[in-house]
Amino acid sequence: MSTIHWILRDDGWNEGSLLALAAHCELGRMGTSVRVYPLFAAPSTPMTWPRNFSSAPPLLQGKARWTWGRRVGGLLRSLDGPVVVDEDDVAAPLVLSLARGLPIVGWARRLEPLASIPYGQFERVVAGSRTALNGVLQRSAVLPTRIFEVDAPTLEPRIRLVEAEQLVVAVMGAMGAIKGVDLVINALAELARQKRPWELWLFGDGPERVRWEVYGRAMDVPVTWIPLESWEDRLGAVDLLIAPQFDDGLAWDVEIAKRAGIPVVAGDLPVMRERLQGWAGAHILKAVTVMEVIDALDGPAPRRVPAPAHSSGGWNEAFSF
C-alpha cells in the first residue's frame, strides 16, 4: 500500500484535519494510506482520529523557534512518497521554503487564497470545491492543468436507526466561532416559545462545542453532540441541516446533506450557491440573522427531497503520482 504524507498546522478539530480524515477514507478505498504530521498540538479540542489512522507526534510543539527549519527540513528529507500540506498560513509557507525540489501538493479550501502562500510553487493544487478552484485560478500563478478538484467524501446514513422526540436540525463540521451556532440556538429558543420546538444536533467538535451545549441548556434548547463515529447512524434521523457559517470554501456539510435528501438552509456564500443552485431542497438565506433563520424554520415539517445523482469524484486523479 502506498502512503501519502500529510502535514498540518495542528491536530485539532478543524477543517485541515477533516480534510486529512476525508482523504484517509476516500483514498483508503483505492489502496492508499494517509499519515498525518502535525506541526503543533491541538490548541483546544484534538481531532478524534480512527483507530486505523496513522498520526505522528507534533513536530514543533515546545521546540525553540530557531530549530523549526531544521526539524521540518529533516522530516521532508525522511519522507518517501508524496507530501501534502494544508492551506495554512504557517504550515504551507514553511514547508514550501524547505522543500528543496521535493514535489509538494497544496490544498485550496478557502473562499480566497491566502496571500502568504506562493501557490505557484506547489507541484499541484487540490481544490475542495469549484469556488476554491476558481479562487486559485483568478488570484494565483497556477496553471489550470495543475489544479485538481475533489468532491465531498462519501457518508452513508443509516435508515433512521435513532428516532428523535422532536424535529431535528443539524449543524455539521468543525465547531468554531465562525460556524454561527449561537445564532441558531437563539432562533430555536424563539421557535420553542411559539410552540415550534426543535432539537439541535452538533455533528462535529471543536473549541466552541461545549459552550454551545451549555448555552443551549440555558436557552431551553435541547443540544446533542454527535461524535464522529456516530455520524452515519444519526444522519438518517436529521430533518434539516443548517449551514450558518460566515465563511466557507468547501460546504461539504451541505453536499453530504443534499446527497441524503436532507433539506438545507444555508447562508448566501458563493460555495453555497455552487452546491445548492437548482436543488428543490435548498433555502438560501438573504442574510444570516436570527429572524431569517426563524422564517426558514417556521413552516411545515421539512420532507426529504430526491437527491441528485452524485459521486465523490476526483480523489484518485488528484492523488495519483
QUIKA-V399822 format. One record per backbone hydrogen bond with DSSP energy under -0.5 kcal/mol. CO is the residue of the C=O (numbers start at 1). NH is the residue of the N-H. Records with the same first field share a line. If there is no record, write none. Layout:
BEGIN
CO: NH / NH
END
This chain:
BEGIN
2: 33
4: 6 / 35
5: 7 / 84
6: 37
7: 86
8: 39
9: 40
11: 47
12: 14
14: 18
15: 19
16: 20
17: 21
18: 22
19: 23
20: 24
21: 25
22: 26
23: 27
24: 28
25: 29
27: 30 / 32
28: 31
31: 2
33: 4
34: 54
35: 6
36: 56
37: 8
38: 59
39: 60 / 61
40: 11
44: 46
45: 13
47: 49
50: 53
53: 55
54: 36
56: 38
60: 63
64: 67
65: 68
67: 71
68: 72
69: 73
70: 74
71: 75
72: 76
73: 77
74: 78
75: 78 / 79
76: 79
79: 81
82: 5
83: 105
84: 7
85: 107
86: 88
88: 92 / 93
90: 94
91: 95
92: 96
93: 97
94: 98
95: 98 / 99
96: 99
99: 102
103: 83
104: 123 / 124
105: 85
106: 126
108: 128
109: 249
114: 117
116: 118
117: 119
118: 121
119: 122
124: 106
125: 127 / 148
126: 108
127: 150
129: 133
130: 134
131: 135
132: 136
133: 137
134: 138
135: 139
136: 140
140: 142
143: 146
144: 147
146: 125
148: 127
155: 157
158: 160
167: 169 / 199
168: 239 / 240
169: 201
170: 242
171: 203
174: 176
175: 208
176: 179
177: 180
178: 246
180: 184
181: 185
182: 186
183: 187
184: 188
185: 189
186: 190
187: 191
188: 192
189: 193
190: 194
191: 196
192: 195
197: 167
199: 169 / 201
200: 224
201: 171 / 203
202: 204 / 226
203: 173
205: 175
206: 209
208: 212
209: 213
210: 214
211: 215
212: 216
213: 217
214: 218
215: 219
216: 221
217: 220
220: 222
222: 200
224: 202
225: 227
226: 204
227: 230
228: 231
230: 234
231: 235
232: 158 / 236
233: 161
234: 237
235: 238
239: 263
240: 170
241: 265
242: 244
243: 267
249: 132
251: 255
252: 256
253: 257
254: 258
255: 259
256: 260
257: 262
258: 261
261: 263 / 305
263: 241
264: 283
265: 243
266: 285
267: 269
269: 272 / 273
270: 274
271: 275
272: 276
273: 277
276: 279
279: 282
281: 264
283: 266 / 285
287: 289
289: 293
290: 294
291: 295
292: 296
293: 297
294: 298
297: 299
311: 313
313: 151
314: 318
315: 319
317: 320
319: 321
END
